Amino acid sequence: MDFVRIANFNNQFEAETAAHLLDGEEIPYNIHSNEALFGEGGVGQYVFLSVASEMEEKARAIMASVSGGGAENV
C-alpha cells in the first residue's frame, strides 16, 4: 500500500487529533514525526500525516473541512 503526504502539523498532538477524523472514515494513515527524538525545538522537527494513496481525495476533503486547525495542507 502506497502512502501520500497530505498535511503538515505544528506538533504530534495536532496530527493525532486530525487522524481521529480519518479513523472515523476508516482511512489508513501514518503519522510521521521526529519530535520524540529531538523534543520541542529540535533540529529538523517535523510532523506530517500521510494516507493510503487510493484514499487521498477523501482524506484531503476531510482535512479541508477542518483546516482552521494547525494543519497545513500539502
PyMOL commands that set and color helices and strands:
alter all, ss='L'
color gray80, all
select helices_A, chain A and resi 12-24+35-38+53-65
alter helices_A, ss='H'
color red, helices_A
select strands_A, chain A and resi 3-8+29-33+47-52+72-73
alter strands_A, ss='S'
color yellow, strands_A
deselect
rebuild
show_as cartoon
